[in-house]
Amino acid sequence: METIKKGLQIEEDTLFNQLMFRFFPYWPLFIGLLIICGIGSFVYLRYATPVYEIYATILIKDEKKGLDDSKMMQSLNVFSPNNIVENEMEILKSRGLMNAVVTNLNLYAPVFSEGRVRSMSAYTSSPIIVRVKKPGQLDTLLENKKIYFTYDVNRKSVNVEDKNYPLNQWVNTSYGILKFAVNPNLKTIDTKPLYFYLISPKEITTSILKNLQVAAPNKLSTIVNLTLEDENPKRGEDILNELINAYDIAAINDKNEFSAKTLSIVTERLAHVQNQVDSIQSLINQYKEKNGIINLSEQSSLFLKNVGENDQKVEDINMQAEVLNEVEKYVNSKDHNAGIIPSTLGIDNPVLSNLLQKLYDLETNYEKLKVTATDNNPMLVSLSNEIEKTRSNILENARIQKISVNASRSNLNTTLDTYSSKLKNIPDKERELVEISRQLSVLTNNYDFLLQKREEASLSYSSAVANSRTVDMAESSFMPVSPQKSIIFLMAIAFAFGMGSLIVFWKEVFSAKILFRSEIDKYTNIPVVAEILNIKKKKERSITDNQKDTIIREEFRELAGATGLYGRNISKKKLLVTSSITGEGKSFVSTNLALSLALSGKKVILLDLDFRNPQVSHTFKINEEAGISEFLDGEREPYEIIKSSKHNNLFIAAAGSVPLKKAGELLLNGKLRGLFNYLEEIFDFIIVDTPPVGPVSDIYILSEYCDSSLYVIRHRYTPKTIIRLLDQNIKIKTLKNVAIVFNAVKPRGFVKRTYGYGYGFDHEYVYNQKRKAKV
């Protein structure tokens, strides 16, 4: 016995032991959940659409980070070619570029092959592709409509809704003007039913951009990595390659557009200057013929040369002044909107150029943030303040620059006055010719300058290159990146254990009923003297004469010993059995305790004083006979209500038949004392089955006649709220020598071993170990 008890002692309260005690009895539940989740994971992986990751790398030409294009365009002071990696990354993620990709690849008309469970993209297995003449006008009502088709290889025609359409021709259909063409990406023709959707390019653009990532490895790098996730690797590669191509084409078109505009303006200006030059040249020739002048004197030629240089400087100064006026006009008229910044042609001021570049960047960021942020957003307010500060700096710089330009102009005008005074010393005929030649010199210089700019613009237009260079073409991953088998199975395992733990906690921790003996010890100071195992089989719920060694008999034998009913000097002969509410098993406990004492050779009487629910009388089938209520009413004598049972030494006193309203009056008529005195002289023990404590006040009267009391608590039945207030219950305080019986204790989980609801063990397991020890 000592060995068994030591073996059943609870180990140290470590975390491992707590987890084992809490969850190990439910291991079949966890195994079942693991199997279910494993099957679910397998089915998910079997039918989930695999997603591949596609990579591409490009190099952005950014002069600020050590990489720039040819310096030829710098002579034109073109602002736009100065690329910034961050801006170019935003352009790559723009809706305009992606919309062009969607249109060029016909992604607005995706084709699918229909399977039994799920449909798969037929990007490389469909024999044809579908084009829409005006994809921007697609009807949104068609987005969820499957349009089935078949393809006739021999006739080279497509059948849609029992109508045949030829290839490579625009045809009128019930879905708009469409063109069917051979799929250039075809690898193997799919034999499953094929269908296509017609979806707005805007929606396709949005869905692709959600899966697109554009990022640089670090802040100083001009390398840009493009990553896209797509269920079809070939389609993903085509999207990235087409995106890079569209980006390059857009950059080249921007440069060509700028060069074309410049070329047009310069050509127009050249024609105007040419006419002026021709006109003045003709005027000079006429003047020479009229006045007989062949060539200017050396003094006049020198004067003309100096005056021409001075006039050219004045023209440059005037141009700079005009540029500064345009800059001021631009800064004063803008409202946080990025646009084309005016050229700084002729102004050698890098500070002003940098400030204009900074203003452009700030306004670009402001426009992007304004789309998603409110007006009072802190970042938006900060950008607005920074823009205003930069504007002030630009205006201040332009003001200082204009002061310098005006000073230079004043100096040049002074010099020009000096030359004018010298002109008076030249003969009159020559003086007039010098004036005309001076105009020709200025126009000739302008003409030469325009010729140079036209040639540069022509070279720029014919040799425009993209702002980037492709480092790695798009390439997909060999294996899908989603779903990942290891992660899915790990999630299934975690879900199985999490769900199992939740079930266990919901069943035990969050239960409103008493489950553990430790809970009873926690809520009340009344000692627990016995734990009675739950008996499922009805035949085994009561002790019988022929039972020699059963679980139920052993448990009630221990209960009798714990309550002091066994031994040589027995002073407590009258035992009251009660509970909190109906159904906790007090009649079961009182009946079997009485049987256990009777089988030990003691003379026992069991009194059924639960007039409202006489379960003892029903158990022994004497509920129709006269009983205690008839005695208390004066209709019977004590010996007349005592009934023998089929068990030796066990006698029963039935509750009798009495109106419920009269039950309390009978208990108070004073005859109950005489009954107990009479029974004490005849019987060794008196077991009293009483009503529950809660509903009625009979317990106040009956507790007076008993030496000790048993309070029955039923496992998974008695509410915790009752036990929490047990020590404060006035009715309980009237009971003498009260002790608790933990009744109908069930085994925990599925393991009927050492993890029970009592103090860490299963009663049936203990009993079997005891039997083995005896053997």
Summary of the structure (lengths in Angstrom):
residues: 775
radius of gyration: 52.4
end to end distance: 12.2
largest distance: 174.0
contacts: 2331
relative contact order: 0.10
helix: 53%
strand: 15%
